[in-house]
Amino acid sequence: MTEVEDSDTMAIERRRAAEAARKERIFNTRNRVIGVDLSTLGGQVAEKQERQRVERERDKAFESLSAMHDALLKQQFAEEERMRAELSQELVQFRATHQRAEDSRDADLNFKQQVLNPPVSEKDLGPSSMQVFQGGDCMATERKKAQMEENVRCLTAQTQAKEKMRFHKKKAELLWGQAQVQQDLRELQLSAVEDKCKREAQVALSMFNQAQAAQQAQQQKEDRLKEEGENAMEVWHMMTSDLLTERPEAAEREGGVGPRVLLDRWKGMSDEQLNAIRRQREEQRAQKERQREAERQREAAWDSLRMAQSREEEEEEKRVQEKERQKRTEMDRYNMQLAREQLTHQQYLDQNVYTNRPAASYFTQFGASSR
């Protein structure tokens, strides 16, 4: 494609685009007749931007509040984990110090230790020692003493264990109370921060509503002043116009095409015009009377013609009825003749042809036996 063809194509496309834009401007009735209110559109755009700005600020405030809540919750979770770890460590240390397996009552069985070790056992003495006899117990005193000492140690250990457990329980309860107090304080702080954010949001919303109300009041005031000015101008125009001043000259048209008077300014006709209208009305009435007289004569002629036609139709109907009556009379005579002939024929059949009729016994003889 050459440069000339390219330039022609571009020129054609440019003309087509210009034509399309021109059609859009011409055939858009709203823009052509009403136009576009740029000030109103600008106000709407500014209002929308202000609303979006307030929404963005509110979203930022909510995001900061959420971040602060998340941080406080994380801190609370970390504190709870630390307290659990400390309690677990103290419990393990207490068990390792005061609840050892070696100090239990059955430690001698578990660790194979013998609590009572007499200097010489009964097996080592033998029967020749003359110290152990059947039924005797030479170690009874030492064994009872050792048992009593063992009981005292067990009671002492149990008492100490109970005291330590009571102490640690009180300590755990104290720590739990402190944790609850701290948690309550955190909740109070969080609620205070949340209330503060809510108050700030309410203040911002109230300021926005006040601004909107002030703007709306100003707009209503301007509209009212504009309407009052337009009403005053309309009243002044009506007072100074030809409609209320009633000037006869205002209704006269000076040349041009159309009626000779302006209908919106015409206040009435003169005596000459009224007399001319009356004369014309009288002529129209006389002409109408003549037309009515001619109509009455024409109606009378039509009535006489219709009466003559009615008489002819009645005479024709009478003739037709007479013919029908004669035809019915002839038909009756013919039917009577046929009836007499049929009666004579039936009598002949009954008297001469059907002379040997079967009796009732003839019909009852069939089916009377089994054969």
C-alpha positions, 0 to 999 in steps of 0.5 A: 500500500502506497503513502497516498492510499494510507493518507486517503484511508486515514482521511476517510477514518478521520471523517467517519469519526468526526461524523460519528461524534457529530451524530452523537451530539445532534441526536442526544436530545438530553444534552442538546435540550437540557445540557449538563449541570457541571456545578451539580456534578462537581458537587456530587464528585466532591461529596463522593470524595469526602465520603470515601476519605472519611471511610478510609480514615475509619477503616484505618482507625479500625485496622489500628485498633485490630492491630493493638488488640492482636498485640495485646492478645499475643502478649497475654498468650505469651504471659500465660505460657510463661506462667504455665512453664514456671508452674511446671518447673516448680512442680518438677522441682518439688517432686524431685526434692520432696517426693523422691522414690527413695523416701517412700514407704515401700522403698525397701521393697523397690530398692531391695534395702533391708531396714532392720539388720540385726547383728546376728541372725537366727540362722547363724546362731544354730541350735547349740547356741542355746539362744534361739528356741522354738516359739521364742523371738529374741529380736522382738524389742529391736524390731518393735523399736525399729518399727516405731522409728519407721512409723515416726519417720513416715508420719514426719515425712507425710506431715512435711509433704502435706505442709509443702503441698499446702504451701505450694497450693497457696502459692499457686492460688496466689499466682493464679489470683495475680494472673486473673488480676492482670487479665482483668486489668488488660481487659479494662485497658482493651475496653478503654481503648475500644471505647476511645476508638468508638468515641473517635469514630462517633465524633468523626461521624457526627462531624460529617453529619453536621457538615452534611446537614449544614451543606443541605441547609445552605442548599435549601436556603439558596433554593428558597431564595432563588424560588422567591426571586423567581416568584417575585419576577413572575408577579412583577411580569404579570402586573406589568404585562398586557394580560392584566392591563387589558389594553385592546391594542395588545390583541391586534396582530400587525401583519404576518400569518395566522389569526388577526388577533392574539388569543392570549391577549384578546379581551372581547368583541366590539358592538359591530362585531357582535351585530355582525355575528347576530346577523349571521346567526339569524341567516343561519337560523333561517337557512336551517329552518328551510332545510328542516321544511325540505326535510319534512316534505321529503320524510312525508313523501317517503312515508306515503311511499312506505305505506303504499308498499306496506299495503301491497305487501299485505295483499300479497301475503293474503294471496299467499295465505289463501293459496296455502289454505287451498293446498292444505284442503286438497291435502286433507281430502287426499289423505282421507281417500288414502285412509278409506282405501287402506281400511278397505284393504285391511278388512279384505285381509282380515275377512278373506286372507287371514281366516285360519289363525293359530290358537294359543295351544299351538304355541304352548305345545313346543318344549313341553316334554324331554324329547 
